[in-house]
C-alpha cells in the first residue's frame, strides 16, 4: 500500500510540474505565473516533506522547522523577484 501511495504522490508532483510548464508556455502574465509557481512549489515541498522525507508522523517541532525553512526560502525568492524587477 505504501508503494501505491508513494506512486500517487509522485504522479501528483509530476502533473503539477507539467501544469506549470503548460502555464508558462501559454503566456500567463509573468507576475501571476511567479506567484502560482511559488505556491505550487510550497505545496509540492509540503508533499515531499510529508511523504518522501517521512516527517508526517514525527514531532510537530521537526515538521515546523522544515516547513518554516521552506517558507523562508520561497519568501526570499519572491523578495528577490519583486525588488529585482
C-alpha positions in Angstrom: 0.0 0.0 0.0 2.9 2.4 0.8 4.3 1.9 -2.7 0.9 2.8 -4.3 0.6 5.9 -2.1 4.2 7.0 -3.0 3.4 6.4 -6.7 0.3 8.5 -6.5 2.1 11.4 -4.7 4.8 11.2 -7.3 2.2 11.3 -10.1 0.6 14.4 -8.5 4.0 16.1 -8.2 4.8 15.3 -11.9 1.3 16.6 -13.0 1.8 19.8 -11.1 5.2 20.3 -12.8 3.6 19.7 -16.2 0.8 22.1 -15.4 3.4 24.8 -14.6 5.1 24.1 -17.9 1.8 24.5 -19.8 1.0 27.8 -18.0 4.5 29.1 -18.8 4.1 28.2 -22.5 0.6 29.8 -22.8 1.7 33.3 -21.9 0.2 33.7 -18.5 1.3 37.1 -17.0 4.8 37.0 -15.6 3.9 38.1 -12.1 0.9 35.8 -11.9 3.0 32.9 -13.1 5.7 33.6 -10.5 3.1 33.6 -7.7 1.4 30.4 -9.0 4.8 28.7 -9.3 5.8 29.7 -5.8 2.5 28.5 -4.3 2.9 25.3 -6.3 6.5 24.9 -5.1 5.2 25.3 -1.5 2.5 22.6 -1.9 5.0 20.3 -3.6 7.5 20.9 -0.9 5.0 20.0 1.8 4.1 16.8 -0.1 7.8 15.9 -0.2 8.3 16.7 3.4 5.3 14.6 4.5 5.6 11.6 2.1 9.2 11.2 1.0 11.1 12.6 4.0 8.8 10.7 6.3 8.0 13.6 8.6 4.3 13.1 8.7 4.5 11.1 11.9 7.2 12.9 13.8 7.0 15.5 16.5 5.5 18.8 15.4 8.7 20.7 16.1 10.6 18.8 13.4 7.8 19.4 10.9 7.7 23.1 11.8 11.4 23.5 11.4 11.4 22.1 7.8 8.2 23.9 6.9 9.4 27.3 8.2 12.7 26.7 6.2 10.6 26.1 3.0 8.5 29.2 3.5 11.7 31.2 4.3 13.4 30.1 1.0 10.3 30.8 -1.1 9.9 34.2 0.6 13.5 35.0 -0.3 12.9 34.0 -3.9 9.7 36.2 -4.0 11.5 39.1 -2.4 14.4 38.9 -4.9 11.9 38.7 -7.7 9.9 41.7 -6.5 12.8 44.0 -5.7 15.0 42.8 -8.6 12.5 43.8 -11.3 
